[in-house]
Every structure is written in C-alpha cells, then in structure tokens.
Amino acid sequence: MTATLVAPAFVPDHTPRPRLALVDPTQRVQGPRTGEIRVLIAHGQTLVRAGLRSLLDAGQAISVVAEAAGGDEAVTLARRLHPDVVLMDATLPGLDAVEVIKQMAPIPDVRVMMLTAAEADEIVFTSLRAGVRAFLAQDTEPAELVRAVRSVARGEALLSASVAGKLIAEYVSQPDVKAPSSDQLEELTNREREVVALVARGLTNQEIAEHLVVTPGTAKTHVSRAMVKLHARDRAQLVVIAYEAGLAAPRNAGSSLALVP
C-alpha cells in the first residue's frame, strides 16, 4: 500500500507584530546598562546637546538616558527616569534654572550639575542655595567635564576654581561674616588642614588624592572629617570657611581670586 503525503492546511498567524516608529532625538531614552552613570542633558541648543551626548556616551560607563530642550521638560524627565546626574545649562529655556533645581531636589539620588558662563555670578549663589552639586564653566575641557560627571555621580560636590573665587568674594563682602572658632580649627589634623586648602582651590577628591599621593577613599574621608569638625553643611561652605580661617588666601586682591594653600 502506497503512503500519501498530505500538506498541512495553512493557518494564518494573527499574532500582532511590533511597529517601528520614528523618535524625536530630543526625546531619546535609553534603558540603563549595569554599572553605568545615567545622565540627563538639559540644554536649549540642539547642536550642543548632540555634542554633549557624543562626548559623554564615548566615556566609559556613562550613558545619556535622555535630552531636554527646556526646564519643564527636564523636570518631567528627571522625575520619570531618575538619572544619576542632570547636566543642565544655566540659561535653559522655559522654567527658570533655579526653579528647575528646586523641583529636582526631592527626587532621590538625582544630582544636578550646571554649565554656566563666567560672568553669571548671581546664578551661582542662588543655585547653590537651591541644591546644585557642581558648577563648570562653559569652556571646560571635554576630559574635565567627563571627570566632573563621575565625581558628581559619586556624591561629591564640585566647584571650579573660578566659581570658588566668586563664592568667597561674595561671602566676605557680607557684614556678618563669622569665622570658625579656634577650638574648631584646633580639632583639624595637619593633613585635614592641607585637604581643606586643596578643596578651596577647587580640587575634586580624586585630584586631592593624586596631589597627596593617597587613595581617593582616603581623600574623601579627610574631606568628610574636616566638614564635620568645622560644621560645614557642604563643600561650598567648606571653601568659605577655609578662606575665613586662613587655611587658604587670595593671591591678589580683586574680583578674581586665585586660592593657594
């Protein structure tokens, strides 16, 4: 008896297929990759955003998760994505930059760093009070920007030397400047005094570690202990205290202060 082969009846597959959609590049969102620093870029200029994205994405273990063209959009994305670092322009369109910082402050583990023009003094002081963690000049070298993002992601506060100078100049112009007590200063070890002076120069913990030939963890410990002993609530206040205590001093009189140990 000869077997007959019968082809199975064709059954159409009605399983839905995903559709492809074009995405606005200003709204591109990447899922986090393990161990990466997740960055939200907030800048009003498309070309600048593209340049910053290219620079940061090229850095090891850094991922740009989204871009925002305005203040309101930046707040919305920060609340939705919880990036590690928000890199924003001081002149971001829409919602005022200081208000953006205030609205991001309650978001857990989101740290804001700002790009600012050298002459934008007022935004420096108001933003520090609002909770910004770092200031960089707009002409910062690319490699320095990447290092700054890493420092801020580790929880460090970062002030460039020029911003530190502005902060001190503003502080000492106030009539009610109060220097730390002698008892507070006596609590500092010689190494802690040296570290405070380096903080006043605008050095990060990593740079302090390299300068003193110690590990970054040791440098961070020295900074933390000095802040506790001097009752400094943040790194910016530690810079001011360093100047007032004589642990750092202006090299020349004038509006631009260069700090030395």
C-alpha positions in Angstrom: 0.0 0.0 0.0 1.4 3.4 -1.0 1.5 6.1 1.6 0.2 9.5 0.6 1.8 12.7 1.9 -0.8 15.4 2.7 0.5 19.0 3.2 -0.9 20.6 6.4 -3.5 23.2 5.9 -2.2 26.8 6.0 -3.3 28.6 9.2 -2.7 32.4 9.1 -0.8 33.8 12.1 -2.7 36.8 13.6 -0.1 37.5 16.3 0.4 41.3 16.5 3.8 42.5 15.2 5.6 45.4 16.8 5.5 48.6 14.7 8.5 50.8 14.1 8.2 54.4 14.9 10.5 57.4 14.4 11.6 59.0 17.7 12.4 62.7 18.2 16.1 62.8 19.0 15.4 65.2 21.9 13.2 62.6 23.5 15.5 59.6 23.0 15.6 57.4 26.1 17.9 54.5 26.8 17.4 51.9 29.4 20.2 51.8 32.0 23.1 49.4 31.5 24.5 47.7 34.6 27.1 49.9 36.4 26.7 52.9 34.2 26.3 56.5 35.2 22.9 57.7 33.8 22.9 61.3 32.6 20.1 63.6 31.6 21.3 66.5 29.4 19.2 69.7 29.6 20.2 72.4 27.1 18.3 74.7 24.8 20.6 74.2 21.8 20.2 71.1 19.7 23.8 71.0 18.5 25.2 71.5 22.0 23.0 68.6 23.3 24.3 66.4 20.4 27.9 67.3 21.2 27.5 66.6 24.9 25.7 63.3 24.2 28.5 62.3 21.9 31.2 63.2 24.4 29.5 61.5 27.4 28.4 58.4 25.6 32.0 57.9 24.5 33.1 57.9 28.1 33.5 54.5 29.8 30.4 53.5 31.9 28.4 56.7 31.1 25.1 56.6 29.4 23.0 59.6 28.3 19.4 58.4 29.0 17.5 61.5 27.7 17.8 65.0 26.5 15.6 68.0 27.4 15.3 71.3 25.5 13.6 73.2 28.3 13.2 73.5 32.0 9.7 71.9 32.3 10.8 69.0 30.1 13.9 68.5 32.2 11.9 68.2 35.4 9.4 65.8 33.8 12.2 63.5 32.5 14.1 63.6 35.8 11.0 62.6 37.7 10.3 59.7 35.3 13.8 58.4 34.7 15.7 59.2 38.0 19.1 59.8 36.3 22.2 59.8 38.4 23.3 63.2 37.1 21.5 66.1 35.4 23.8 68.2 33.3 22.0 71.5 32.6 22.7 74.9 31.1 22.2 77.9 33.4 20.2 79.6 30.7 17.9 76.7 30.0 14.7 78.0 28.2 11.3 77.8 29.9 11.2 77.2 33.6 13.8 79.2 35.5 17.0 77.2 36.1 16.9 77.8 39.9 13.3 76.6 40.0 14.3 73.5 38.0 16.9 72.7 40.6 14.4 73.2 43.4 11.9 70.9 41.8 14.5 68.2 41.2 15.9 68.4 44.8 13.2 66.0 46.2 13.9 63.3 43.6 16.0 60.6 45.3 19.7 60.2 44.2 19.4 62.9 41.4 22.3 65.3 41.4 22.3 68.4 39.3 25.4 70.0 37.8 25.4 73.2 35.9 27.2 74.7 32.9 27.5 78.5 33.3 29.1 81.5 31.8 32.0 83.0 33.8 30.1 86.2 34.3 26.9 84.6 35.6 27.6 85.4 39.3 24.0 85.6 40.6 23.0 82.2 39.2 25.9 80.7 41.1 24.8 81.8 44.6 21.1 81.2 44.1 21.7 77.7 42.6 24.0 76.7 45.4 21.2 77.6 47.9 18.7 75.6 45.7 20.8 72.5 45.8 23.0 72.3 42.7 26.0 70.0 43.3 28.6 71.3 40.8 29.4 74.2 38.6 31.5 74.1 35.4 32.4 77.0 33.1 31.1 76.5 29.5 34.7 76.4 28.2 35.6 73.5 30.4 37.8 70.9 28.6 36.0 67.8 27.5 38.1 65.4 29.6 37.4 67.6 32.7 33.7 67.5 32.0 33.7 63.7 32.0 35.7 63.6 35.2 33.3 66.1 36.8 30.3 63.9 35.9 32.0 60.9 37.5 32.7 63.0 40.6 29.2 64.2 41.0 27.8 60.7 40.4 29.9 59.6 43.4 28.2 62.1 45.5 30.9 64.8 45.5 30.2 68.5 45.2 32.4 70.3 42.7 33.3 73.9 42.3 35.7 75.1 39.7 38.4 77.5 40.9 36.7 80.5 39.3 33.4 79.7 41.0 35.1 79.2 44.3 36.6 82.6 44.0 33.3 84.2 43.2 31.7 82.4 46.2 34.4 83.7 48.6 34.3 87.2 47.2 30.5 87.3 47.7 30.8 85.9 51.2 33.4 88.2 52.5 31.5 91.2 51.2 28.8 90.5 53.7 28.9 92.5 57.0 28.1 89.5 59.3 30.9 87.2 58.2 31.7 84.8 61.1 35.0 82.9 61.2 35.2 79.4 62.7 36.2 79.2 66.3 39.8 78.4 67.4 38.5 75.3 69.0 37.1 74.1 65.7 40.4 74.8 63.9 42.5 73.0 66.6 40.5 69.9 66.0 41.8 69.6 62.5 44.9 67.5 61.9 47.7 68.9 59.7 46.6 66.6 56.9 43.0 67.8 57.2 44.1 71.4 57.1 46.0 70.6 53.9 43.0 68.9 52.4 40.7 71.9 53.2 43.1 74.2 51.5 43.0 72.0 48.4 39.2 71.9 48.5 39.4 75.7 48.5 41.4 75.6 45.3 38.6 73.8 43.6 40.1 70.3 43.5 37.9 67.2 43.5 38.5 64.3 45.8 40.3 62.4 43.0 42.6 65.4 42.3 43.3 65.8 46.1 44.2 62.1 46.2 46.6 62.5 43.3 48.1 65.6 44.8 48.7 64.0 48.2 49.5 60.5 46.8 46.8 58.8 48.7 43.7 56.8 47.6 40.5 58.6 46.6 38.8 56.9 49.5 41.3 58.4 52.0 41.0 61.8 50.4 37.2 61.6 50.7 37.5 60.6 54.4 39.7 63.6 55.2 37.3 66.0 53.5 34.3 64.4 55.3 36.0 64.7 58.7 37.0 68.3 58.1 33.5 69.2 57.2 32.2 67.6 60.4 34.7 69.3 62.6 34.1 72.7 61.0 30.4 72.2 60.9 30.3 72.8 57.1 27.0 71.6 55.6 28.5 71.2 52.1 31.7 71.7 50.1 30.8 75.2 49.2 30.6 76.3 52.8 33.9 74.5 53.4 35.5 76.7 50.8 34.3 79.8 52.6 35.5 78.5 56.0 38.9 77.8 54.5 39.2 81.4 53.4 38.0 82.8 56.7 40.2 80.6 58.8 43.3 81.5 56.9 43.7 78.0 55.5 43.5 79.5 52.0 44.2 83.0 51.0 43.7 85.2 47.9 46.9 85.6 45.9 45.9 89.0 44.6 43.2 91.5 45.6 40.4 92.0 43.2 37.3 90.3 42.0 39.1 87.3 40.6 40.6 85.3 43.4 43.3 82.6 43.0 43.5 80.4 46.0 46.7 78.9 47.3 47.3 76.5 50.2 
